[in-house]
């Protein structure tokens, strides 16, 4: 079992968390102008890099707060889980 560090609760088992997808995906500026293909790209297409990747997670079985994490997709190791007020880059 992998441990994930919640920024508020500390290290917990991965079963307490839910994945929320890629972080920092901007909402379309004019949603009504998007056709079906553009909406599909926004909803379903995400980056899939090898290496560090910024993601959203929620501590569903704990404090129920969302946070941003940087995870290495090659090793599945979490490289950082700062609180939302902290800037991240990936």
Sine and cosine of phi, psi and omega as CSV:
sin_phi,cos_phi,sin_psi,cos_psi,sin_omega,cos_omega
0.00,0.00,0.72,-0.69,0.01,-1.00
-1.00,0.03,0.60,-0.80,0.09,-1.00
-0.99,-0.11,0.72,-0.70,0.09,-1.00
-0.90,-0.44,0.71,-0.70,-0.01,-1.00
-1.00,-0.02,0.94,-0.35,0.11,-0.99
-0.96,0.27,0.74,-0.68,0.00,-1.00
-0.87,0.49,-0.36,0.93,-0.03,-1.00
-0.97,-0.25,-0.58,0.81,-0.12,-0.99
-0.97,-0.23,-0.24,0.97,-0.04,-1.00
1.00,0.02,-0.21,-0.98,-0.05,-1.00
-0.91,0.42,0.75,-0.66,0.04,-1.00
-0.62,-0.78,0.31,-0.95,0.02,-1.00
-0.93,0.36,0.54,-0.84,-0.08,-1.00
-0.86,0.51,-0.42,0.91,-0.02,-1.00
-0.90,0.43,-0.31,0.95,0.01,-1.00
-0.99,0.15,-0.11,0.99,-0.12,-0.99
-0.90,-0.43,0.39,-0.92,0.12,-0.99
-0.80,-0.60,0.66,-0.75,0.00,-1.00
-0.97,0.22,0.68,-0.73,-0.02,-1.00
-0.91,-0.41,0.07,1.00,0.05,-1.00
0.99,-0.14,-0.09,-1.00,-0.01,-1.00
-0.91,0.42,0.67,-0.74,0.03,-1.00
-1.00,0.09,0.36,-0.93,0.11,-0.99
0.89,0.46,0.63,0.78,0.09,-1.00
-1.00,-0.04,0.92,-0.38,-0.06,-1.00
-0.95,0.32,0.67,-0.75,0.08,-1.00
-0.95,0.33,0.59,-0.80,-0.01,-1.00
-0.85,0.53,0.67,-0.74,-0.02,-1.00
-0.89,0.46,-0.63,0.77,0.00,-1.00
-0.77,-0.64,0.99,0.12,-0.08,-1.00
-0.86,0.51,-0.54,0.84,-0.03,-1.00
-0.94,0.35,-0.29,0.96,0.00,-1.00
-1.00,0.06,-0.13,0.99,-0.05,-1.00
-0.99,0.14,0.68,-0.73,0.12,-0.99
-1.00,0.05,0.01,-1.00,-0.06,-1.00
-0.86,0.50,-0.64,0.77,-0.02,-1.00
-0.92,0.40,-0.66,0.75,0.01,-1.00
-0.91,0.41,-0.63,0.78,0.05,-1.00
-0.91,0.43,-0.66,0.75,0.03,-1.00
-0.87,0.49,-0.67,0.74,0.04,-1.00
-0.89,0.47,-0.67,0.74,0.00,-1.00
-0.91,0.41,-0.68,0.73,-0.10,-1.00
-0.98,0.21,-0.67,0.74,-0.20,-0.98
-0.95,-0.32,-0.38,0.92,-0.09,-1.00
-1.00,-0.08,0.83,-0.56,0.02,-1.00
-0.71,-0.71,0.33,-0.94,0.05,-1.00
-0.91,0.42,0.44,-0.90,0.03,-1.00
-0.60,-0.80,0.92,0.40,-0.09,-1.00
-0.99,0.15,0.31,-0.95,0.20,-0.98
-1.00,-0.06,0.85,-0.53,0.01,-1.00
0.89,-0.46,-0.37,-0.93,-0.05,-1.00
-0.87,0.49,0.70,-0.71,-0.06,-1.00
-0.58,-0.81,0.75,-0.67,-0.02,-1.00
-1.00,0.02,0.82,-0.58,-0.10,-1.00
-0.75,-0.66,0.27,-0.96,0.11,-0.99
-0.96,-0.28,0.69,-0.73,0.03,-1.00
-0.70,-0.71,0.43,-0.90,0.08,-1.00
-0.77,-0.63,0.67,-0.74,0.02,-1.00
-1.00,0.05,0.98,0.17,-0.14,-0.99
-0.92,0.40,-0.54,0.84,-0.04,-1.00
-0.98,-0.19,0.26,0.97,-0.02,-1.00
-0.73,-0.69,-0.89,-0.45,-0.09,-1.00
-0.97,0.25,-0.20,0.98,0.02,-1.00
0.90,0.43,0.41,0.91,0.02,-1.00
-0.99,-0.13,0.54,-0.84,0.08,-1.00
-1.00,0.07,0.53,-0.85,0.11,-0.99
-0.50,-0.87,0.31,-0.95,0.04,-1.00
-0.98,-0.20,0.69,-0.73,0.00,-1.00
-0.77,-0.64,0.49,-0.87,0.16,-0.99
-0.95,-0.30,0.85,-0.53,-0.05,-1.00
-0.81,-0.59,0.66,-0.75,0.07,-1.00
-0.99,0.13,0.90,-0.43,-0.08,-1.00
-0.95,0.31,-0.28,0.96,0.06,-1.00
-0.97,0.23,-0.63,0.78,-0.10,-1.00
-0.94,-0.35,-0.21,0.98,-0.08,-1.00
0.93,0.38,0.19,0.98,0.03,-1.00
-0.98,0.19,0.67,-0.74,0.06,-1.00
-0.99,0.13,0.80,-0.59,-0.05,-1.00
-1.00,-0.08,-0.31,0.95,0.03,-1.00
-0.02,-1.00,0.57,-0.82,0.04,-1.00
-0.65,-0.76,0.91,0.42,-0.02,-1.00
-0.95,0.32,0.28,-0.96,0.07,-1.00
-0.92,0.39,0.34,-0.94,-0.09,-1.00
-0.85,0.53,-0.47,0.88,-0.02,-1.00
-0.96,0.28,-0.18,0.98,-0.02,-1.00
-1.00,-0.03,0.70,-0.71,0.01,-1.00
-0.95,0.31,0.62,-0.78,0.09,-1.00
-0.79,-0.61,0.48,-0.88,0.14,-0.99
-0.71,-0.70,0.53,-0.85,0.10,-1.00
-0.52,-0.86,0.00,0.00,0.00,0.00
